[in-house]
Amino acid sequence: MKERKYLAISIKHTEYKWKFGKPCVLWGWHQTKDDEKRCFADYTQYPNKAEVYSLQDWLDSGYGSIIKMDEPVHMTIDLCRKYKNYDTVLIDKEEYIGYCKMACLPLAHQTEIGGDEQGV
C-alpha cells in the first residue's frame, strides 16, 4: 500500500471529448521525493512530470471518497465512460507510460527533454 506506483487520472477533467489515443489529465504538476509531502495541486498531461502516488497517499489525503481504489483500473477505450461516476482513478504508472508510447504521446514537456520554450 505504500509503494509509489500510481498516477491519478482526473476523469472529471479528461472526459470532455477524450478518445483512446489522447492524453489524460493527471493530478500533481510535479513529482515529489519519497520523504516529501505528496503534490495534490494542479494537473499535467505528462506522466514523467505527474506526481506518483501510493494507495496510502490517497487514503491519508482526505480525497478517498472521490477516488476509485477498490480494484485496479486499466487503460481501455471506454475509460472515461466506464468510470464517469468517479472524479479520479488510479492507474499503474508503467501501464500508462505503455499507453503513451503506443499512442505516440510525449512523456515529458519538450523543454524538459531538450526542446525550446515553445515546445519545439
Secondary structure, 3 states (H helix, E strand, C coil): CCCCCEEEEEHHHHCCCCCCCCCCCEECCCCCCCCCCCCCCCEECCCCCCCCECHHHHHHHCCHHHEECCCCCCCCCCHHHHCCCCCEEEEEHHHHHHHHHHCCCCCCCHHHCCCCCCCC
